[in-house]
Amino acid sequence: MACPGGCIAGGGQPYTEDYEVIKARMQALYEIDFGKDIRKAHKNPFIIQLYEDFLGEPLSEVSHKYLHTKFKRRKDVY
């Protein structure tokens, strides 16, 4: 997780201001993560195979095309 607590109470997550609920959710997610055999994407055999069979190297033109997001300005909808 990129930020401490994995952005437990961030956007797209169940919303609460109750810190005890946030702490309990954080603890549960850390426990789930700790119990996993594969905890790092670059060590996932499926990801390794995907790169070998299709994407080539990290940051290659193909991997960039399929894995990177592009943003473009749109007219305001409000």
HUQUI-V298959 format. One line per field, one symbol per residue. ss: DSSP state (@ for helix, = for strand, . for the rest). A space follows every 50 residues. Layout:
BEGIN
ss=???
END
This chain:
BEGIN
ss=...@@@@...........@@@@@@@@@@@@@@@@......@@@.@@@@@@ @@@@@.....@@@@@@@...........
END
